[in-house]
Amino acid sequence: NNPENRPTVLVLETGNPKEQWYVGYNDVTVTVAKLEDGARYSLAAALHVGESLEIPNWRGTGMDMVITAHSLNRQSSVPYAAVGLAFGPDSEAPTDGPTPSPSDRPTE
């Protein structure tokens, strides 16, 4: 059920079509799978909130790609996960949404 057509799988391109990474959400964990040799998939991680997976030497850059599960929302009409992708440690969770507009009258 995805009436808003939100992305359900994120593909991380490696530059090699026979090796790709896929990030998804299964209502309990953020899943990370890897396509190897163009034919075989393997589950690399099932991340709970706060957990991360490091993929070393991303695309030959010498830097690690870090995938972090920041939060899971099961109450939305379309459940979703907030996932961070970063080079190196991803320590900051996403910020909350904007605060309400200020009032016209002064406050104490």
Backbone hydrogen bonds in HBPLUS format (Angstrom, degrees):
<---DONOR---> <-ACCEPTOR-->    atom                        ^
c    i                          cat <-CA-CA->   ^        H-A-AA   ^      H-
h    n   atom  resd res      DA  || num        DHA   H-A  angle D-A-AA Bond
n    s   type  num  typ     dist DA aas  dist angle  dist       angle   num
A0005-ASN N   A0002-ASN O   3.07 MM   3  5.43 166.5  2.09 118.9 121.7     1
A0010-LEU N   A0023-VAL O   2.78 MM  13  4.99 165.1  1.81 150.0 155.2     2
A0023-VAL N   A0010-LEU O   2.80 MM  13  4.99 161.4  1.84 147.2 153.7     3
A0012-LEU N   A0021-TRP O   2.79 MM   9  5.03 172.0  1.80 147.3 150.1     4
A0021-TRP N   A0012-LEU O   3.34 MM   9  5.03 165.5  2.36 140.9 143.9     5
A0019-GLU N   A0016-ASN O   2.90 MM   3  5.48 167.2  1.92 126.0 129.3     6
A0038-GLY N   A0018-LYS O   2.84 MM  20  3.78 146.2  1.95 129.9 120.5     7
A0020-GLN N   A0035-LEU O   3.23 MM  15  5.08 137.7  2.42 120.4 132.4     8
A0035-LEU N   A0020-GLN O   2.81 MM  15  5.08 167.1  1.82 150.4 154.8     9
A0022-TYR N   A0033-ALA O   2.84 MM  11  5.13 158.1  1.88 151.6 153.8    10
A0033-ALA N   A0022-TYR O   2.86 MM  11  5.13 160.2  1.90 148.4 154.9    11
A0024-GLY N   A0031-THR O   2.85 MM   7  5.09 161.6  1.88 147.2 152.8    12
A0031-THR N   A0024-GLY O   2.90 MM   7  5.09 145.0  2.03 118.8 129.1    13
A0026-ASN N   A0029-THR O   3.10 MM   3  5.81 167.5  2.11 167.4 170.8    14
A0030-VAL N   A0047-LEU O   2.93 MM  17  4.98 166.7  1.95 146.5 147.6    15
A0047-LEU N   A0030-VAL O   2.72 MM  17  4.98 155.4  1.78 160.9 154.0    16
A0032-VAL N   A0045-ALA O   2.93 MM  13  5.13 158.2  1.98 151.9 149.8    17
A0044-ALA N   A0032-VAL O   2.71 MM  12  5.46 144.6  1.83 145.4 157.1    18
A0045-ALA N   A0032-VAL O   3.15 MM  13  5.13 149.0  2.25 142.4 142.6    19
A0034-LYS N   A0042-SER O   2.87 MM   8  5.38 157.7  1.91 153.5 160.8    20
A0042-SER N   A0034-LYS O   2.92 MM   8  5.38 144.2  2.05 143.0 154.6    21
A0036-GLU N   A0040-ARG O   2.74 MM   4  5.24 167.3  1.76 155.8 160.2    22
A0039-ALA N   A0036-GLU O   3.19 MM   3  6.24 164.2  2.21 132.3 132.0    23
A0040-ARG N   A0036-GLU O   3.07 MM   4  5.24 167.9  2.09 163.3 159.8    24
A0051-GLU N   A0048-HIS O   2.90 MM   3  5.54 162.6  1.93 147.5 149.3    25
A0050-GLY N   A0069-ALA O   2.69 MM  19  5.61 168.9  1.70 171.0 167.8    26
A0069-ALA N   A0051-GLU O   3.07 MM  18  5.86 164.9  2.09 172.0 175.6    27
A0053-LEU N   A0067-ILE O   2.85 MM  14  5.24 145.9  1.97 143.5 154.8    28
A0067-ILE N   A0053-LEU O   2.87 MM  14  5.24 166.5  1.89 155.1 158.5    29
A0055-ILE N   A0065-MET O   2.73 MM  10  5.05 165.9  1.75 154.3 159.3    30
A0065-MET N   A0055-ILE O   2.93 MM  10  5.05 159.7  1.97 148.1 147.6    31
A0060-GLY N   A0057-ASN O   3.10 MM   3  5.28 156.1  2.16 132.6 125.6    32
A0058-TRP N   A0063-MET O   2.69 MM   5  5.86 142.9  1.82 158.1 164.8    33
A0061-THR N   A0058-TRP O   2.92 MM   3  5.70 163.1  1.95 127.5 132.3    34
A0088-GLY N   A0064-ASP O   2.92 MM  24  5.44 153.4  1.99 147.0 154.8    35
A0066-VAL N   A0086-ALA O   2.69 MM  20  5.18 168.0  1.70 161.5 164.8    36
A0086-ALA N   A0066-VAL O   3.00 MM  20  5.18 149.8  2.09 141.5 150.4    37
A0068-THR N   A0084-GLY O   2.89 MM  16  4.96 161.6  1.93 142.7 148.1    38
A0084-GLY N   A0068-THR O   2.81 MM  16  4.96 162.4  1.84 147.2 152.6    39
A0070-HIS N   A0082-ALA O   2.82 MM  12  5.38 148.5  1.92 155.1 163.8    40
A0071-SER N   A0082-ALA O   3.33 MM  11  5.13 154.5  2.40 132.3 135.3    41
A0082-ALA N   A0071-SER O   2.84 MM  11  5.13 159.7  1.88 140.4 147.2    42
A0073-ASN N   A0080-TYR O   2.76 MM   7  5.32 166.9  1.78 171.9 170.9    43
A0080-TYR N   A0073-ASN O   2.98 MM   7  5.32 147.1  2.09 139.7 148.4    44
